[in-house]
Amino acid sequence: MQVHLEKKPIVSVDWLQEHLSATNLVILNGTIPKVVNPEYQGETHQILNARFFDIKKVFSDTTAQFPNMMLDAATFTEKAQKLGINQDSVIVVYDELGIYASPRVWCMLKAMGFHNIAVLDGGFPAWKAKNYPTEFKKTYTGNRGDFQATATLPLFKNHATMLQVVENGKSVIVDARSAARFSGQVPEPRKGLRSGHIPTSKNLPYTEVLQNHHFKSKIDLQNIFSSFLQDNSPFVFSCGSGITACILAVAAELADYTDYAVYDGSWTEWGTLHN
């Protein structure tokens, strides 16, 4: 039996439990350690049949100057096929930390033209709280998929595009880092990276759109984003290195905003190149 997603960027743990046996379901674990807590060792268990989506070492350009930079479509296709992802797959991506890096995976797949994907609201903590089944982690050794990236959606902006965004002033740049990092009151966790923020950008810490590992309600999110909106200008989300900006992207989608993008290099790139 196959499963289909509703047009929402998130699903509940109850929904996932109900559809665990779907033949086209692919569960991805997109966990990475938080940059402010790099000592995180990870869980020993996973959701049944989950596959590890390695953002850092597999699905980012490891030759790039800055962390977590997007792959080209051909390389992304090759890596996704090795994980057994098919064109007709329905993907649910979760995070062991609740909501942290899983929205990055959502954005990456969307940027590659794949839309049958949702973030598990509440992540692994919510799954465990319901005592839903888990297993010891294992490496995927199944069949190769037929996934094909199209990379038609301009969801990620590079440095050249961001220069234009800042210059023309037609977009609202929103930074997902903490208020203290945004204002420069505390140093950046990456050694050698200066403090500060992109000119004209506003601050919305990603924690403000979450509550107990879950996204806030649609009404709450609409109220949050409406306070940043200027004449229906598009949003461009930034953060430290393109991870938590994607949390704001999912939150914006939940609030029915569709005109947004993520600055791929975020402050790590901007703060380095504009010293």
C-alpha positions in Angstrom: 0.0 0.0 0.0 1.3 3.4 -0.9 0.9 6.6 1.0 0.3 10.2 -0.1 1.1 13.5 1.7 -1.2 16.4 2.3 0.0 19.7 1.1 1.7 20.5 4.5 5.4 20.6 5.3 5.0 18.7 8.5 3.4 15.4 9.7 2.7 14.2 13.2 4.2 11.2 14.9 0.8 9.6 14.9 0.5 10.0 11.2 3.9 8.4 10.7 3.1 5.5 13.0 -0.2 4.9 11.1 1.7 4.8 7.7 4.9 2.9 8.7 4.0 0.0 6.4 3.5 2.1 3.3 5.6 0.7 0.5 6.7 4.1 -0.9 7.6 5.6 2.5 11.2 6.6 3.1 12.1 7.8 6.6 15.3 9.9 6.8 17.2 10.9 9.9 18.7 14.3 9.2 20.3 14.9 12.6 23.5 16.9 13.0 25.0 18.3 16.2 24.1 21.8 17.1 26.9 24.2 16.4 26.5 25.5 20.0 26.7 21.9 21.3 29.1 20.0 19.1 29.7 17.3 21.7 26.3 15.7 21.0 26.9 12.0 20.5 23.6 11.0 19.0 21.0 8.3 19.7 21.8 4.6 19.6 18.3 3.9 18.2 16.2 5.1 15.3 12.7 5.0 13.9 12.0 1.7 12.2 13.8 1.5 8.8 15.1 5.0 9.0 18.1 5.9 6.7 20.7 8.4 7.7 20.8 11.5 5.5 24.3 12.8 6.2 24.1 16.5 5.7 27.7 17.2 6.6 29.7 14.6 4.8 27.5 13.3 2.0 24.8 15.9 1.0 27.0 19.1 1.2 29.8 20.3 -0.9 32.8 19.2 1.2 35.2 21.1 -1.1 33.4 24.4 -0.5 35.0 27.2 1.6 31.9 27.3 3.8 30.0 24.6 5.7 26.7 22.9 4.5 26.8 24.3 1.0 24.4 22.8 -1.5 25.5 20.1 -4.0 24.9 20.4 -7.8 21.9 18.5 -9.1 23.9 15.6 -10.7 25.8 14.9 -7.5 22.7 15.2 -5.3 20.9 12.7 -7.6 23.7 10.2 -7.3 23.7 10.4 -3.4 19.9 10.3 -3.2 19.7 7.2 -5.4 22.2 5.4 -3.2 19.8 6.0 -0.3 17.1 4.3 -2.2 15.0 7.4 -2.8 12.6 7.1 -5.8 10.6 9.5 -7.8 7.4 8.2 -6.2 8.8 8.1 -2.6 7.1 9.9 0.2 9.8 11.1 2.5 9.4 12.0 6.2 12.6 13.5 7.7 13.1 13.6 11.5 15.7 15.0 13.9 16.9 13.4 17.1 17.0 16.9 18.6 13.3 17.6 17.9 13.4 20.3 15.2 16.8 21.4 14.2 18.4 20.1 10.9 15.4 18.2 9.5 14.0 21.4 7.9 17.3 21.7 6.1 16.7 18.4 4.4 13.2 19.5 3.5 14.5 22.6 1.8 17.3 20.6 0.0 14.8 18.2 -1.5 12.4 21.0 -2.4 15.2 22.9 -4.1 16.0 19.8 -6.1 12.4 19.7 -7.4 11.1 17.0 -5.1 8.0 17.9 -3.2 6.8 14.7 -1.5 8.5 15.4 1.7 7.5 16.4 5.2 9.3 17.2 8.5 8.3 15.0 11.5 6.9 17.5 13.9 8.3 16.9 17.3 11.1 14.7 15.9 12.5 11.7 17.7 11.7 13.1 21.2 8.0 13.1 20.3 8.2 9.6 18.7 9.8 8.2 21.9 7.3 10.0 24.1 4.6 7.9 22.4 6.6 4.7 22.9 6.4 4.1 19.2 8.7 1.4 17.8 12.5 1.9 17.4 15.4 -0.2 16.5 19.2 -0.1 16.7 20.7 2.2 14.0 21.8 0.5 10.8 23.3 1.5 7.5 21.0 1.4 4.5 21.9 -1.5 2.2 18.7 -1.7 0.1 18.0 -1.1 -3.6 19.2 1.9 -5.5 16.5 4.5 -6.2 15.6 6.3 -9.4 15.5 9.8 -7.9 16.2 12.6 -10.4 17.0 16.1 -9.2 15.7 18.9 -11.4 16.9 21.9 -9.3 14.3 24.2 -10.8 13.2 25.9 -7.6 15.4 28.9 -6.7 15.0 28.2 -3.0 18.6 28.8 -2.1 20.5 32.1 -2.7 24.2 32.4 -3.2 26.5 35.2 -2.3 26.1 37.0 -5.6 22.4 36.9 -5.4 22.5 38.1 -1.8 24.5 41.2 -2.8 21.6 42.1 -5.1 19.0 41.4 -2.4 20.8 43.7 0.0 21.3 46.4 -2.7 17.8 46.5 -4.1 16.0 46.4 -0.7 13.0 44.6 -2.1 13.2 41.6 0.2 13.0 41.2 4.0 16.1 39.4 5.3 15.4 37.5 8.5 18.1 36.0 10.6 17.3 32.9 12.7 20.3 33.2 15.1 19.8 34.1 18.8 19.4 37.8 19.6 22.7 37.9 21.3 24.6 36.5 18.3 22.6 38.7 15.9 23.5 41.9 17.9 27.1 40.8 18.4 26.8 40.6 22.2 28.3 37.1 22.2 30.9 35.7 19.9 30.1 33.4 17.0 30.7 29.7 17.9 32.8 29.2 14.8 36.4 30.1 15.5 37.6 33.2 13.7 34.2 34.3 12.5 33.3 37.9 13.4 30.1 38.9 15.0 27.4 41.0 13.4 24.6 40.6 10.9 23.8 41.3 7.2 22.9 44.9 6.5 19.1 45.6 6.7 18.4 42.2 8.2 16.0 41.6 11.1 16.2 39.0 13.8 13.7 36.2 14.4 15.4 33.5 16.6 14.3 30.1 15.3 13.3 29.1 18.8 10.5 31.7 18.6 8.6 29.6 16.0 8.9 26.4 18.1 7.3 25.1 21.3 8.4 21.9 23.0 10.0 20.5 19.8 6.9 21.3 17.7 6.1 24.2 15.4 3.7 26.7 16.8 0.1 26.9 15.5 -0.6 28.4 12.1 -2.3 31.5 13.6 0.7 32.0 15.9 3.1 31.8 13.0 1.1 34.1 10.9 1.2 36.7 13.7 4.9 36.3 14.0 5.7 36.7 10.3 3.2 39.5 9.7 5.2 41.7 12.0 8.2 41.4 9.6 6.3 41.8 6.4 6.7 44.9 4.3 4.3 45.4 1.3 4.3 41.7 0.5 8.0 41.6 0.0 9.6 38.2 -0.2 11.5 36.7 2.7 15.1 35.7 2.6 16.1 33.6 5.7 19.6 33.5 7.0 21.4 32.0 10.1 24.9 30.8 10.9 25.4 28.3 8.2 22.1 27.6 6.5 20.6 25.2 8.9 18.2 27.0 11.2 17.2 29.4 8.5 15.4 26.4 7.1 13.3 26.2 10.3 12.0 29.6 9.4 11.3 28.5 5.9 9.1 25.6 7.1 7.4 27.9 9.6 6.7 30.4 6.8 5.2 27.6 4.7 3.0 26.6 7.6 1.9 30.2 7.8 0.9 30.2 4.1 3.9 32.3 2.9 5.3 30.9 -0.2 7.6 33.7 -1.5 10.8 33.0 0.4 14.3 31.8 0.0 17.3 30.7 2.2 20.7 32.2 2.0 22.9 29.1 1.6 26.1 30.5 3.0 24.4 32.6 5.6 26.4 34.6 8.2 29.4 32.3 7.9 29.9 33.3 4.3 28.8 36.9 4.6 30.8 37.7 7.8 33.9 36.2 6.2 33.7 37.9 2.8 32.6 41.3 4.2 35.1 41.8 6.9 
